[in-house]
Amino acid sequence: MSYCVNCGVELHATCSACPLCGTKVLNPRQPVDRESPTPFPGMRGDVAPARKGDLMILISIVLAVTAGVCGLLNLLIFRGTSWSLYVIGGCALLWVFCLPVFLNRLSPYVSLFLDGAGIAMYFGIIAWLHPGRGWYPRLAFPLTVLATGLILLFAVCVRQIHASILSRAALLLGETAVFTVAVELLIDRFRGVSLSVTWSAIVLTCCVIIDAALITIIRRTRLREEVRRRMHI
């Protein structure tokens, strides 16, 4: 009986290499038996990896069945409220979010636009069930459009202009300031009070200060190289 010199596993007489670590078997006292049947299968049982298209079909079927079953339960059994619309809208939103993962040819800008449209659609479903004081057209929809536009602008700068990390940080802070101010102004408009900038002014001030520092660093070569060296960017 032979043993692997590398891992010590017991070897069958027909083994020319260790089945565990692949070390070649060299035992002059016991040559390899090439006539007896081997105790291991001759063919590997590897399974081909699933394709992205198959996974997308599986996810689509699961989400569609979930939405359909919940819709039928709501229609036939639980008729008190239209709760199934939350599930149907959530399934549609998840399907939209999964598209860029499985469709390589889908443009990232189209994907981001569809994500924003899906979120606006889901808010629309909630607004249809709970109209309130018109919070959707006056608050949720404008904020969703603004957030989608800012994210698209950031994606364009990252992919087309090839901005540096410092430039991306400056742009992100600027967009954060714009979005924060827009949130406060839209909330004031929704509440019917005079438009004013109070708490968002704090965020705006912080963003402006940091942006000023970042822009100075970007424009001064020595400062920029020092920051890159120290931060490994």
Accessible surface in RSA format (square Angstrom, percent):
REM  Atomic radii and reference values for relative SASA: ProtOr
REM  Chains: A
REM  Algorithm: Lee & Richards
REM  Probe-radius: 1.40
REM  Slices: 20
REM RES _ NUM      All-atoms   Total-Side   Main-Chain    Non-polar    All polar
REM                ABS   REL    ABS   REL    ABS   REL    ABS   REL    ABS   REL
RES MET A   1   137.54  71.2  80.70  53.4  56.83 135.3  80.48  68.4  57.06  75.6
RES SER A   2    12.01  10.1   8.91  11.9   3.10   7.1  10.07  21.4   1.94   2.7
RES TYR A   3   130.27  60.8 112.50  64.0  17.77  46.2  78.41  58.9  51.86  63.9
RES CYS A   4     9.26   7.0   1.00   1.1   8.26  19.4   3.27   8.3   5.99   6.5
RES VAL A   5   137.77  90.7  98.49  89.2  39.29  94.7 105.86  92.0  31.91  86.6
RES ASN A   6   103.66  71.5  70.44  68.1  33.22  80.0  12.07  29.1  91.59  88.5
RES CYS A   7    56.51  42.7  18.68  20.8  37.83  88.9  28.45  72.1  28.07  30.3
RES GLY A   8    46.15  56.9   0.00   N/A  46.15  56.9  26.15  71.8  20.00  44.8
RES VAL A   9    50.26  33.1  41.77  37.8   8.49  20.5  50.26  43.7   0.00   0.0
RES GLU A  10    97.25  55.8  79.30  60.0  17.94  42.7  23.51  45.5  73.73  60.2
RES LEU A  11     4.25   2.4   2.83   2.0   1.42   3.6   3.90   2.7   0.34   0.9
RES HIS A  12    77.95  42.6  66.39  46.1  11.56  29.6  43.95  45.3  34.00  39.6
RES ALA A  13    37.00  34.0  30.12  46.5   6.88  15.6  32.34  45.5   4.66  12.3
RES THR A  14    14.32  10.2   1.53   1.5  12.79  30.5   0.78   1.0  13.54  20.5
RES CYS A  15    12.50   9.5   4.34   4.8   8.15  19.2   6.10  15.5   6.40   6.9
RES SER A  16    52.08  44.0  47.50  63.4   4.58  10.6  14.56  31.0  37.52  52.6
RES ALA A  17    43.15  39.7  35.07  54.1   8.09  18.4  35.07  49.4   8.09  21.4
RES CYS A  18     3.85   2.9   0.18   0.2   3.67   8.6   0.18   0.4   3.67   4.0
RES PRO A  19    75.73  55.2  31.96  29.1  43.77 159.1  44.38  36.6  31.35 194.8
RES LEU A  20   130.35  72.6 101.46  72.6  28.89  72.6 103.77  72.9  26.58  71.5
RES CYS A  21    54.99  41.6  17.38  19.4  37.62  88.4  27.02  68.5  27.97  30.2
RES GLY A  22    51.21  63.2   0.00   N/A  51.21  63.2  26.55  72.9  24.66  55.2
RES THR A  23    41.68  29.6  32.83  33.3   8.85  21.1  32.30  43.4   9.38  14.2
RES LYS A  24   148.34  72.4 134.78  82.7  13.56  32.3  79.24  71.3  69.10  73.6
RES VAL A  25    22.20  14.6  11.88  10.8  10.33  24.9  15.48  13.5   6.72  18.2
RES LEU A  26   146.48  81.6 114.50  81.9  31.98  80.4 117.54  82.5  28.94  77.9
RES ASN A  27    44.96  31.0  33.88  32.7  11.08  26.7   9.40  22.6  35.56  34.4
RES PRO A  28   127.42  92.9  92.89  84.7  34.53 125.5 106.48  87.9  20.94 130.1
RES ARG A  29   228.09  95.8 192.46  98.1  35.62  84.8  70.38  96.2 157.70  95.6
RES GLN A  30    53.33  29.8  47.47  34.7   5.86  14.0  28.16  59.9  25.17  19.1
RES PRO A  31   104.89  76.4  90.18  82.2  14.71  53.5  97.52  80.5   7.37  45.8
RES VAL A  32    37.58  24.7  19.10  17.3  18.48  44.5  20.37  17.7  17.21  46.7
RES ASP A  33    48.39  33.9  40.76  40.6   7.64  18.1  18.79  44.2  29.60  29.5
RES ARG A  34   189.02  79.4 149.60  76.3  39.42  93.9  67.96  92.9 121.06  73.4
RES GLU A  35   167.38  96.1 133.87 101.3  33.51  79.8  52.97 102.5 114.41  93.4
RES SER A  36    49.12  41.5  37.86  50.5  11.25  25.9  17.84  38.0  31.27  43.8
RES PRO A  37   118.28  86.2  99.62  90.8  18.66  67.8 110.83  91.5   7.44  46.3
RES THR A  38    80.98  57.6  60.13  61.0  20.85  49.7  44.30  59.5  36.68  55.4
RES PRO A  39    74.97  54.6  33.80  30.8  41.17 149.7  47.68  39.4  27.29 169.6
RES PHE A  40    95.89  48.0  88.78  55.0   7.11  18.5  90.18  54.7   5.71  16.3
RES PRO A  41   117.60  85.7  88.05  80.3  29.55 107.4 100.00  82.6  17.60 109.4
RES GLY A  42    83.95 103.5   0.00   N/A  83.95 103.5  39.26 107.7  44.69 100.1
RES MET A  43   168.82  87.4 153.61 101.7  15.21  36.2 117.63 100.0  51.19  67.8
RES ARG A  44   201.83  84.7 170.69  87.0  31.14  74.1  76.51 104.6 125.32  76.0
RES GLY A  45    73.89  91.1   0.00   N/A  73.89  91.1  41.35 113.5  32.54  72.9
RES ASP A  46   103.80  72.7  73.46  73.1  30.35  71.8  35.99  84.7  67.82  67.6
RES VAL A  47   136.10  89.6 110.17  99.7  25.93  62.5 113.72  98.8  22.38  60.7
RES ALA A  48    85.59  78.7  61.86  95.5  23.73  54.0  68.26  96.1  17.33  45.9
RES PRO A  49   121.81  88.8 100.99  92.1  20.82  75.7 111.03  91.7  10.77  66.9
RES ALA A  50    70.17  64.5  36.34  56.1  33.83  76.9  44.45  62.6  25.71  68.1
RES ARG A  51   174.87  73.4 168.89  86.1   5.98  14.2  72.23  98.7 102.64  62.2
RES LYS A  52    98.62  48.1  94.26  57.8   4.36  10.4  64.35  57.9  34.26  36.5
RES GLY A  53    41.71  51.4   0.00   N/A  41.71  51.4  36.08  99.0   5.63  12.6
RES ASP A  54    64.14  44.9  57.83  57.6   6.31  14.9  23.17  54.5  40.97  40.9
RES LEU A  55    73.01  40.7  72.79  52.1   0.23   0.6  72.91  51.2   0.10   0.3
RES MET A  56    18.52   9.6  18.52  12.3   0.00   0.0  18.52  15.7   0.00   0.0
RES ILE A  57   103.77  59.0 101.74  75.8   2.02   4.9 103.77  74.7   0.00   0.0
RES LEU A  58   102.17  56.9 100.11  71.6   2.06   5.2 102.03  71.7   0.13   0.4
RES ILE A  59    48.63  27.7  47.46  35.4   1.17   2.8  48.63  35.0   0.00   0.0
RES SER A  60    32.51  27.5  28.99  38.7   3.52   8.1  25.54  54.4   6.96   9.8
RES ILE A  61    97.65  55.6  94.68  70.5   2.96   7.1  97.65  70.3   0.00   0.0
RES VAL A  62    79.23  52.1  75.58  68.4   3.65   8.8  78.81  68.5   0.42   1.1
RES LEU A  63    24.41  13.6  24.15  17.3   0.26   0.6  24.38  17.1   0.02   0.1
RES ALA A  64    65.27  60.0  48.92  75.5  16.35  37.2  57.55  81.0   7.72  20.5
RES VAL A  65    84.35  55.5  78.42  71.0   5.94  14.3  84.35  73.3   0.00   0.0
RES THR A  66    54.71  38.9  49.11  49.8   5.60  13.3  37.34  50.2  17.37  26.3
RES ALA A  67    16.19  14.9  15.15  23.4   1.04   2.4  15.42  21.7   0.78   2.1
RES GLY A  68    37.05  45.7   0.00   N/A  37.05  45.7  35.46  97.3   1.59   3.6
RES VAL A  69    73.92  48.6  72.97  66.1   0.95   2.3  73.37  63.8   0.55   1.5
RES CYS A  70    21.13  16.0  21.13  23.6   0.00   0.0   0.00   0.0  21.13  22.8
RES GLY A  71    18.69  23.0   0.00   N/A  18.69  23.0  14.25  39.1   4.44   9.9
RES LEU A  72   104.52  58.2 103.19  73.8   1.34   3.4 103.45  72.7   1.07   2.9
RES LEU A  73    64.48  35.9  63.75  45.6   0.73   1.8  64.48  45.3   0.00   0.0
RES ASN A  74    14.00   9.7  11.38  11.0   2.62   6.3   3.66   8.8  10.35  10.0
RES LEU A  75   123.07  68.5 113.12  80.9   9.95  25.0 117.95  82.8   5.12  13.8
RES LEU A  76   108.00  60.1  93.14  66.6  14.87  37.4  93.14  65.4  14.87  40.0
RES ILE A  77   110.86  63.1  87.14  64.9  23.72  57.2  90.42  65.1  20.45  55.5
RES PHE A  78   115.89  58.0 110.31  68.3   5.58  14.5 115.84  70.2   0.04   0.1
RES ARG A  79   172.01  72.2 143.83  73.3  28.19  67.1  55.86  76.3 116.15  70.4
RES GLY A  80    78.51  96.8   0.00   N/A  78.51  96.8  42.58 116.8  35.93  80.5
RES THR A  81    96.18  68.4  84.63  85.8  11.54  27.5  79.96 107.4  16.22  24.5
RES SER A  82    47.93  40.5  40.82  54.5   7.11  16.4   7.60  16.2  40.33  56.5
RES TRP A  83    75.07  30.1  72.91  35.3   2.16   5.1  72.14  38.5   2.93   4.8
RES SER A  84     8.05   6.8   8.05  10.7   0.00   0.0   0.00   0.0   8.05  11.3
RES LEU A  85    49.34  27.5  49.30  35.3   0.05   0.1  49.30  34.6   0.05   0.1
RES TYR A  86    71.13  33.2  68.89  39.2   2.24   5.8  62.89  47.3   8.24  10.2
RES VAL A  87    48.06  31.6  41.20  37.3   6.86  16.5  47.68  41.4   0.38   1.0
RES ILE A  88    62.65  35.6  61.90  46.1   0.74   1.8  61.90  44.6   0.74   2.0
RES GLY A  89     1.44   1.8   0.00   N/A   1.44   1.8   1.44   4.0   0.00   0.0
RES GLY A  90    19.45  24.0   0.00   N/A  19.45  24.0  19.15  52.5   0.31   0.7
RES CYS A  91    11.04   8.4   9.73  10.9   1.31   3.1   3.16   8.0   7.88   8.5
RES ALA A  92    41.07  37.8  32.93  50.8   8.14  18.5  40.44  56.9   0.64   1.7
RES LEU A  93    27.73  15.4  27.73  19.8   0.00   0.0  27.73  19.5   0.00   0.0
RES LEU A  94    97.38  54.2  97.38  69.7   0.00   0.0  97.38  68.4   0.00   0.0
RES TRP A  95    98.27  39.4  98.27  47.6   0.00   0.0  95.80  51.1   2.46   4.0
RES VAL A  96    23.90  15.7  22.79  20.6   1.11   2.7  22.79  19.8   1.11   3.0
RES PHE A  97    79.78  39.9  69.16  42.8  10.62  27.6  69.90  42.4   9.88  28.3
RES CYS A  98    30.14  22.8  29.26  32.6   0.89   2.1   0.89   2.3  29.26  31.5
RES LEU A  99    17.22   9.6  17.22  12.3   0.00   0.0  17.22  12.1   0.00   0.0
RES PRO A 100    52.06  37.9  35.50  32.4  16.56  60.2  36.17  29.9  15.89  98.7
RES VAL A 101    90.72  59.7  80.56  72.9  10.17  24.5  87.28  75.8   3.44   9.3
RES PHE A 102    28.84  14.4  18.61  11.5  10.23  26.6  18.61  11.3  10.23  29.3
RES LEU A 103    81.24  45.2  77.64  55.5   3.61   9.1  79.64  55.9   1.61   4.3
RES ASN A 104   117.24  80.8  82.32  79.6  34.92  84.1  34.36  82.7  82.88  80.1
RES ARG A 105   241.37 101.3 207.19 105.6  34.18  81.4  87.17 119.1 154.21  93.5
RES LEU A 106    45.18  25.2  28.39  20.3  16.79  42.2  32.82  23.1  12.36  33.3
RES SER A 107    41.40  35.0  33.67  44.9   7.73  17.8  31.44  67.0   9.95  13.9
RES PRO A 108    48.27  35.2  43.06  39.3   5.21  18.9  47.90  39.6   0.37   2.3
RES TYR A 109    55.49  25.9  53.85  30.6   1.64   4.3  54.23  40.8   1.25   1.5
RES VAL A 110    70.13  46.1  67.38  61.0   2.75   6.6  70.07  60.9   0.06   0.2
RES SER A 111     7.88   6.7   6.73   9.0   1.15   2.6   3.78   8.1   4.10   5.7
RES LEU A 112    47.91  26.7  45.30  32.4   2.61   6.6  45.30  31.8   2.61   7.0
RES PHE A 113   120.43  60.3 120.06  74.4   0.38   1.0 120.06  72.8   0.38   1.1
RES LEU A 114    59.77  33.3  58.51  41.9   1.26   3.2  58.51  41.1   1.26   3.4
RES ASP A 115    28.22  19.8  28.22  28.1   0.00   0.0  10.48  24.7  17.74  17.7
RES GLY A 116     6.97   8.6   0.00   N/A   6.97   8.6   5.74  15.7   1.23   2.8
RES ALA A 117    48.25  44.4  34.08  52.6  14.16  32.2  41.89  59.0   6.36  16.8
RES GLY A 118     5.55   6.8   0.00   N/A   5.55   6.8   5.18  14.2   0.37   0.8
RES ILE A 119    62.44  35.5  62.44  46.5   0.00   0.0  62.44  45.0   0.00   0.0
RES ALA A 120    11.83  10.9  11.71  18.1   0.12   0.3  11.83  16.7   0.00   0.0
RES MET A 121    72.66  37.6  60.75  40.2  11.91  28.4  64.46  54.8   8.20  10.9
RES TYR A 122    50.00  23.3  50.00  28.4   0.00   0.0  28.04  21.1  21.96  27.1
RES PHE A 123    71.47  35.8  71.47  44.3   0.00   0.0  71.47  43.3   0.00   0.0
RES GLY A 124    20.60  25.4   0.00   N/A  20.60  25.4  14.71  40.4   5.90  13.2
RES ILE A 125    33.69  19.2  30.44  22.7   3.25   7.8  33.16  23.9   0.53   1.4
RES ILE A 126    44.27  25.2  44.27  33.0   0.00   0.0  44.27  31.9   0.00   0.0
RES ALA A 127    12.62  11.6  10.02  15.5   2.60   5.9  10.22  14.4   2.40   6.4
RES TRP A 128   182.09  73.1 158.87  76.9  23.22  54.5 136.45  72.8  45.64  74.0
RES LEU A 129    41.98  23.4  18.41  13.2  23.56  59.2  20.94  14.7  21.04  56.6
RES HIS A 130   106.41  58.2 102.68  71.4   3.72   9.5  74.28  76.6  32.13  37.4
RES PRO A 131    87.79  64.0  84.30  76.8   3.49  12.7  86.39  71.3   1.39   8.7
RES GLY A 132    64.67  79.8   0.00   N/A  64.67  79.8  35.03  96.1  29.64  66.4
RES ARG A 133   159.14  66.8 141.04  71.9  18.10  43.1  78.45 107.2  80.69  48.9
RES GLY A 134    26.57  32.8   0.00   N/A  26.57  32.8  22.68  62.2   3.89   8.7
RES TRP A 135    56.55  22.7  56.55  27.4   0.00   0.0  50.62  27.0   5.93   9.6
RES TYR A 136    46.36  21.6  46.05  26.2   0.31   0.8  35.17  26.4  11.19  13.8
RES PRO A 137    84.98  61.9  68.78  62.7  16.19  58.9  71.23  58.8  13.75  85.5
RES ARG A 138    81.10  34.1  81.10  41.3   0.00   0.0  29.35  40.1  51.75  31.4
RES LEU A 139    36.41  20.3  36.41  26.0   0.00   0.0  36.41  25.6   0.00   0.0
RES ALA A 140    12.44  11.4   6.74  10.4   5.70  13.0  12.13  17.1   0.31   0.8
RES PHE A 141    90.35  45.2  90.29  55.9   0.06   0.2  90.35  54.8   0.00   0.0
RES PRO A 142    37.11  27.0  28.49  26.0   8.61  31.3  33.98  28.1   3.13  19.4
RES LEU A 143    31.33  17.4  30.64  21.9   0.69   1.7  30.89  21.7   0.44   1.2
RES THR A 144    14.62  10.4   8.83   8.9   5.79  13.8  11.03  14.8   3.59   5.4
RES VAL A 145    80.79  53.2  75.43  68.3   5.36  12.9  78.71  68.4   2.08   5.6
RES LEU A 146    51.25  28.5  46.12  33.0   5.13  12.9  51.09  35.9   0.17   0.5
RES ALA A 147    31.20  28.7  29.20  45.1   2.01   4.6  31.17  43.9   0.04   0.1
RES THR A 148    21.38  15.2  19.31  19.6   2.07   4.9  15.79  21.2   5.59   8.5
RES GLY A 149    36.44  44.9   0.00   N/A  36.44  44.9  30.30  83.1   6.14  13.8
RES LEU A 150    26.05  14.5  25.27  18.1   0.77   1.9  25.54  17.9   0.51   1.4
RES ILE A 151    92.86  52.8  91.21  68.0   1.65   4.0  92.70  66.8   0.16   0.4
RES LEU A 152    42.54  23.7  42.44  30.4   0.10   0.3  42.54  29.9   0.00   0.0
RES LEU A 153    87.54  48.8  83.03  59.4   4.50  11.3  86.85  61.0   0.69   1.8
RES PHE A 154    53.18  26.6  53.18  32.9   0.00   0.0  53.18  32.2   0.00   0.0
RES ALA A 155    14.78  13.6  10.97  16.9   3.80   8.7  14.78  20.8   0.00   0.0
RES VAL A 156    57.51  37.8  57.51  52.1   0.00   0.0  57.51  50.0   0.00   0.0
RES CYS A 157    18.17  13.7  18.17  20.3   0.00   0.0   2.82   7.2  15.35  16.6
RES VAL A 158    36.68  24.1  33.17  30.0   3.51   8.5  33.17  28.8   3.51   9.5
RES ARG A 159   128.04  53.8 113.54  57.9  14.49  34.5  26.11  35.7 101.92  61.8
RES GLN A 160   110.86  62.0  89.93  65.7  20.93  49.8  25.51  54.3  85.35  64.7
RES ILE A 161   116.40  66.2  94.81  70.6  21.59  52.0 100.34  72.3  16.06  43.6
RES HIS A 162   142.38  77.8 119.88  83.3  22.50  57.6  80.74  83.2  61.64  71.7
RES ALA A 163    21.43  19.7  11.11  17.1  10.31  23.5  18.07  25.4   3.36   8.9
RES SER A 164    38.24  32.3  23.22  31.0  15.01  34.6  30.91  65.8   7.33  10.3
RES ILE A 165    95.04  54.1  91.99  68.5   3.05   7.4  91.99  66.2   3.05   8.3
RES LEU A 166    10.41   5.8  10.24   7.3   0.17   0.4  10.24   7.2   0.17   0.5
RES SER A 167    35.28  29.8  29.44  39.3   5.84  13.5  17.52  37.3  17.76  24.9
RES ARG A 168    81.49  34.2  80.70  41.1   0.79   1.9  15.37  21.0  66.11  40.1
RES ALA A 169    37.87  34.8  31.44  48.5   6.43  14.6  37.02  52.1   0.85   2.3
RES ALA A 170    13.98  12.9  11.37  17.5   2.61   5.9  11.69  16.5   2.29   6.1
RES LEU A 171    48.64  27.1  42.03  30.1   6.61  16.6  48.03  33.7   0.61   1.7
RES LEU A 172    95.22  53.0  95.22  68.1   0.00   0.0  95.22  66.9   0.00   0.0
RES LEU A 173    43.36  24.1  43.36  31.0   0.00   0.0  43.36  30.4   0.00   0.0
RES GLY A 174    23.71  29.2   0.00   N/A  23.71  29.2  23.14  63.5   0.57   1.3
RES GLU A 175    15.36   8.8  13.29  10.1   2.07   4.9   9.40  18.2   5.96   4.9
RES THR A 176    58.65  41.7  52.80  53.5   5.84  13.9  43.00  57.8  15.65  23.7
RES ALA A 177     5.25   4.8   5.13   7.9   0.12   0.3   5.13   7.2   0.12   0.3
RES VAL A 178    81.53  53.6  76.31  69.1   5.22  12.6  80.44  69.9   1.10   3.0
RES PHE A 179    65.32  32.7  65.32  40.5   0.00   0.0  65.32  39.6   0.00   0.0
RES THR A 180    16.89  12.0  14.85  15.1   2.05   4.9   7.31   9.8   9.58  14.5
RES VAL A 181    27.46  18.1  27.46  24.9   0.00   0.0  27.46  23.9   0.00   0.0
RES ALA A 182    20.08  18.5  15.67  24.2   4.41  10.0  19.77  27.8   0.31   0.8
RES VAL A 183    26.58  17.5  26.58  24.1   0.00   0.0  26.58  23.1   0.00   0.0
RES GLU A 184     5.83   3.3   5.57   4.2   0.27   0.6   2.46   4.8   3.37   2.8
RES LEU A 185    56.94  31.7  56.05  40.1   0.88   2.2  56.34  39.6   0.59   1.6
RES LEU A 186    30.81  17.2  30.81  22.0   0.00   0.0  30.81  21.6   0.00   0.0
RES ILE A 187    59.14  33.7  59.14  44.1   0.00   0.0  59.14  42.6   0.00   0.0
RES ASP A 188    11.22   7.9  11.22  11.2   0.00   0.0   0.25   0.6  10.97  10.9
RES ARG A 189   123.93  52.0 117.06  59.7   6.88  16.4  40.78  55.7  83.16  50.4
RES PHE A 190    31.94  16.0  28.17  17.4   3.78   9.8  28.17  17.1   3.78  10.8
RES ARG A 191   142.19  59.7 120.81  61.6  21.38  50.9  27.40  37.4 114.79  69.6
RES GLY A 192    66.23  81.7   0.00   N/A  66.23  81.7  31.00  85.1  35.22  78.9
RES VAL A 193    68.18  44.9  52.70  47.7  15.48  37.3  59.77  51.9   8.41  22.8
RES SER A 194    95.63  80.8  76.10 101.6  19.53  45.0  55.90 119.0  39.73  55.7
RES LEU A 195   109.75  61.1  81.20  58.1  28.54  71.8  81.40  57.2  28.34  76.3
RES SER A 196    51.95  43.9  43.97  58.7   7.99  18.4  36.60  77.9  15.35  21.5
RES VAL A 197    65.03  42.8  40.17  36.4  24.86  59.9  40.17  34.9  24.86  67.4
RES THR A 198    82.67  58.8  69.28  70.2  13.39  31.9  68.20  91.6  14.46  21.9
RES TRP A 199   120.38  48.3 114.46  55.4   5.92  13.9 101.26  54.0  19.11  31.0
RES SER A 200     0.03   0.0   0.00   0.0   0.03   0.1   0.00   0.0   0.03   0.0
RES ALA A 201    34.13  31.4  33.58  51.8   0.55   1.3  33.96  47.8   0.17   0.5
RES ILE A 202   119.64  68.1 116.20  86.6   3.44   8.3 119.58  86.1   0.06   0.2
RES VAL A 203    50.16  33.0  47.52  43.0   2.64   6.4  50.16  43.6   0.00   0.0
RES LEU A 204    66.72  37.2  66.66  47.7   0.06   0.1  66.66  46.8   0.06   0.1
RES THR A 205    75.02  53.4  71.24  72.2   3.79   9.0  51.15  68.7  23.87  36.1
RES CYS A 206    65.62  49.6  63.13  70.4   2.49   5.9  20.30  51.4  45.31  48.9
RES CYS A 207     7.41   5.6   7.21   8.0   0.20   0.5   0.82   2.1   6.59   7.1
RES VAL A 208    84.45  55.6  82.10  74.3   2.34   5.6  83.53  72.6   0.92   2.5
RES ILE A 209   111.29  63.3 106.67  79.5   4.62  11.1 109.65  79.0   1.64   4.5
RES ILE A 210    81.87  46.6  79.96  59.6   1.91   4.6  81.87  59.0   0.00   0.0
RES ASP A 211    23.07  16.2  23.07  23.0   0.00   0.0   9.40  22.1  13.66  13.6
RES ALA A 212    55.27  50.8  47.10  72.7   8.17  18.6  53.67  75.6   1.60   4.2
RES ALA A 213    51.71  47.5  43.21  66.7   8.50  19.3  50.81  71.6   0.89   2.4
RES LEU A 214    23.57  13.1  23.57  16.9   0.00   0.0  23.57  16.6   0.00   0.0
RES ILE A 215    88.48  50.4  88.12  65.6   0.36   0.9  88.48  63.7   0.00   0.0
RES THR A 216    70.56  50.2  66.60  67.5   3.97   9.5  46.04  61.8  24.53  37.1
RES ILE A 217    35.86  20.4  35.86  26.7   0.00   0.0  35.86  25.8   0.00   0.0
RES ILE A 218    42.80  24.4  39.92  29.7   2.88   6.9  39.92  28.7   2.88   7.8
RES ARG A 219   189.50  79.6 159.70  81.4  29.81  71.0  42.87  58.6 146.63  88.9
RES ARG A 220   151.91  63.8 149.98  76.5   1.94   4.6  27.61  37.7 124.30  75.3
RES THR A 221    80.29  57.1  75.23  76.3   5.05  12.0  48.27  64.8  32.02  48.4
RES ARG A 222   216.04  90.7 206.30 105.2   9.74  23.2  81.59 111.5 134.45  81.5
RES LEU A 223    85.45  47.6  84.93  60.8   0.52   1.3  85.33  59.9   0.12   0.3
RES ARG A 224    50.00  21.0  50.00  25.5   0.00   0.0   6.77   9.3  43.23  26.2
RES GLU A 225    84.42  48.5  81.06  61.3   3.36   8.0  39.87  77.1  44.54  36.4
RES GLU A 226    61.33  35.2  58.62  44.4   2.70   6.4  34.70  67.1  26.63  21.7
RES VAL A 227    28.80  19.0  27.33  24.7   1.48   3.6  28.80  25.0   0.00   0.0
RES ARG A 228    76.29  32.0  73.68  37.6   2.60   6.2  16.01  21.9  60.28  36.5
RES ARG A 229   145.58  61.1 130.98  66.8  14.59  34.7  74.19 101.4  71.38  43.3
RES ARG A 230   165.87  69.6 139.83  71.3  26.04  62.0  48.00  65.6 117.87  71.4
RES MET A 231   119.37  61.8  97.87  64.8  21.50  51.2  89.26  75.9  30.11  39.9
RES HIS A 232   165.12  90.2 130.71  90.9  34.41  88.0  94.39  97.3  70.72  82.3
RES ILE A 233    71.45  40.7  23.53  17.5  47.92 115.5  54.70  39.4  16.76  45.5
END  Absolute sums over single chains surface
CHAIN  1 A    16055.4      13319.0       2736.4      11183.2       4872.2
END  Absolute sums over all chains
TOTAL         16055.4      13319.0       2736.4      11183.2       4872.2
